Amino acid sequence: MTEKTQQQTAPTPELPTQYAPAEVEGALYERWVERGYFEADAKSDKPPFTVVIPPPNVTGSLHLGHAFEHTLIDALTRRKRMQGYETLWQPGMDHAGIATQNVVERELGKEGKSRHDLGREAFIERVWQWKGESGGQISGQMRRLGDGVAWSRERFTMDEGLSQAVQTIFKKLYDDELIYRAERIINWCPRCLTAISDIEVEYQDDDGELVSMKYGEGEDTIVVATTRAETMLGDTAVAVHPDDERYAHLIGKQIKLPLTDRTIPVVADTHVDPEFGTGAVKVTPAHDPNDFEIGQRHNLPSLAVMDERAVITVPGPFEGLDRLEARSAIVGALRAEGRIVAEKRPYVHSVGHCSRCKTTIEPRLSMQWWVKVGPLAKAAGDAVRDGRVKIHPQEMEKRYFDWVDNLHDWCISRQLWWGHRIPVWYGPNGEIVCVGPDEEPPGGDGWTQETDVLDTWFSSGLWPFSTLGWPEQTDSLAKFYPNSVLVTGYDILFFWVARMMMFGLYAMDGTPPFHTIALHGMVRDQFGKKMSKSFGNAVNPLDWMDKYGSDALRFTLARGANPGVDVPIGEDWVQGSRNFANKIWNATRFALMNGATVEGPLPAAEEMSSTDRWILSRLNKTVAEVDAYYEDYQFAKLSETLFHFAWDEVFDWYVELSKTTFFAGGEPARVSARVLGEVLDVMLRLLHPVVPFVTETLWTALTGKESLVIADWPAENSFRDEAAEREIELVQRVVTEVRRFRSDQGLQPGQKVPARLTLDGTALAPHEAAIRQLLRLQPEGEGFHATASLPVAGATVALDLSGTIDVEAERKRLTKDLGAAQKEVAQATAKLGNEAFLAKAPDNVVDKIRTRLAKAEEDIERINTQLANLPAA
């Protein structure tokens, strides 16, 4: 349905005096959903526009980051829908393996049970039960924000269809030898008892200790340093740089490993930095990724010294100790043997923690399933390099290439119960069989399925096509793949975007999952600091929506959205956006009360006043600017353009300049009412994608039509009137200059002053009534005596200020201000003339003094003018 076929509804009764978002937003959104405005028809002949929602976790709730990203996507899709595209904003949620399992396990813990008490099948049933009762809270919050998603198409990464997609691509990757099983170092959480992805590791500076200890005996001693003394029980070598002459005599020798009955070799490896520390490092291949690589190069054994809960398993005095207890005990034992060379406490260093439970991560050698990313990553890089996929802003391409060109193989197995179980069966004689979605698993005694599940990012990497029915060749897949644009944060460019690129290109015969990747920054507080509960600056967006309305939050977020740049936000900015919504409301209400209409064609240009022609010319330029900014994903600039056009040009100038016309009535008023109706119609359409609720309410009241959601997007009009624009700019100059003068004289804004306007022969003459109205200037009257005369824009405004101000008090105030400015000039001039000061002072200090001098000189000139313009006492 387009605007041209919209049903005409009865005009809304007179608008209330104030806009109350809480009374409008909820019911309005449900009406949009009930009427199916956000649904997408795969069989439509309209051009497609597709965006996926970055699927929030089923355990999640709306935070400012979600609100920011959703506002930008909603603005894009609402505009495209208005432009006549078959628009699909695909909603859904991620099953969030670790997070969801932790939530349900905590619930079980309250009952005194663990998942093991229930068993795998019963536990999974319990998770589905939790999801049905408590999961997906964010969906309702998305409605509060106004997300125009196709709810009938909502997907969940554990849905049957998406599970089939996961099994299909796993089987395909396995058969193509791009999935394999191997023992490697992974991030291990001893609390969650699973491998976790890099994105689930949070690094923070912790207070630790750096211990330097002596290995070997006599001339064969060597000093190494570590922050993890407990891992020395698993050392299988000491490594030095091959060109380090200090240790050349030791390379190839066996030295005694303290506290054990083992000897270990000294190996030469170029990975070692001879300038760092002692130039020698302990090598623990089972507990450090770099050490693992060294071990692989030198065929060193990998000795695990801890179990899955990070408890020491090496027989001896430290067996059974937690890793932190063992660290202290081992340092004490080494000290007793005289092997501690140095200790540094506290030693602040970066330590990885599980993002879910905050437990310190343990690098651990483990048998896991992996994706061989080399060919997949190359394809993902090539798609950007050859222009099939654009990254916006372009400067983010380097970060993308840095990641995809240096990807390591991806660990995809997780030791969880909740998730997509890996479709691999192990036979009694060591057989391994991968089973596709249409295949029966092997039967018979001794066959068991892999207990691990897949990393959540594996299924979310299929999101752009699995949500459309793949592997079946559905109408939706044909219509809506690839996506038009992906709008997401630069922080998950690697973790999610790169995976979608790899899987999309692989599964869809080289067709990338989207044409454009539009990256935005992170939301921060008003001081630019990261928002965090621990910092005490985290904000619940629902609180601001309750207080100021969803439009106010949305407009604030969009107004700060420069591509790829972080977005500071404070409550006072949201309050300012609420004021903007109120301004739109009040101005439209005034317009309706004065006959603004969209009925009938626009009057001919010769029937319009220059004020009418000016605003229409500015309107059409604004349409062009907003369109250009949308195409470049410049949400901040398009929002700023709309703000200043609406507030400054429409409300503060056109409405105010037209008031005298409306009050006078007649044909000019009828013409201006139609022009104002046109301006508001187009302006509300332009604003709608960003602030949908207040614009919908006002537009339906103005036009009597069904909905802005399905209205036509404004087309750029060729109407331009540069002469009218220049004429109104002169009016603006006169009003602005006289207002400044009035303010300088201490006059109140509403205070009326007699004035003589000499406008004959200028373009300002037709605007005298409006100028007087805006400046509160009365006719001259009898006894008029010009005490001040202002030449502005070829005209003269003479004012009679006698009796309007306390001249002597004003003279004293200005004289005092003049003295302060003159003192500032003297001080600044003296400093800038002092060569010794200039030689020592930093450049920024000197620049500040020069700025103060210029400002003081301007103040002197302004104050002298004001003193000269004061009436005689």
Secondary structure, 3 states (H helix, E strand, C coil): CCHHHCCECCCCCCCCCCCCHHHHHHHHHHHHHHCCCCCCCCCCCCCEEEEECCCCECCCCCCHHHHHHHHHHHHHHHHHHHCCCEEEEECEEECCHHHHHHHHHHHHHHCCCCHHHHCHHHHHHHHHHHHHHCCCHHHHHHHHHCCCCCHHHCEECCCHHHHHHHHHHHHHHHHCCCEEEEEEEEEEECCCCEEECHHHEEEEEEEEEEEEEEECCHHHCEEEEECCHHHHHHCCEEEECCCCHHHCCCCCCEEECCCCCCEEEEEECCCCCCCCCCCEEEECCCCCHHHHHHHHHCCCCCCCCECCCCEECCCCCCCCCEHHHHHHHHHHHHHHCCCEEEEEEEEEEEEEEECCCCCECEEEEEEEEEECCHHHHHHHHHHHHCCCCEEECHHHHHHHHHHHCCCCCEECEECCCCCCECCEEECCCCCEEECCCCCCCCCCCCCEECCCEECHHHHHCCHHHHCCCCCCCCHHHHHHCCEEEEEEEHHHHHHHHHHHHHHHHHHCCCCCCEEEEEEECCEEECCCCECCCCCCCCCCHHHHHHHHCHHHHHHHHHHCCCCCCCEEECHHHHHHHHHHHHHHHHHHHHHHHCCCCCCCCCCCHHHCCHHHHHHHHHHHHHHHHHHHHHHCCCHHHHHHHHHHHHHHHHHHHHHHHHHHHHHHCHHHHHHHHHHHHHHHHHHHHHHCCCCHHHHHHHHHHHHCECCCCCCCCCCCCCCCCHHHHHHHHHHHHHHHHHHHHHHHCCCCCCCCEEEEEECCCCCCHHHHHHHHHHHCEECCCCCCCCCEEEEECCEEEEECCCCCCCHHHHHHHHHHHHHHHHHHHHHHHHHHCCHHHHHHCCHHHHHHHHHHHHHHHHHHHHHHHHHHHCCCC
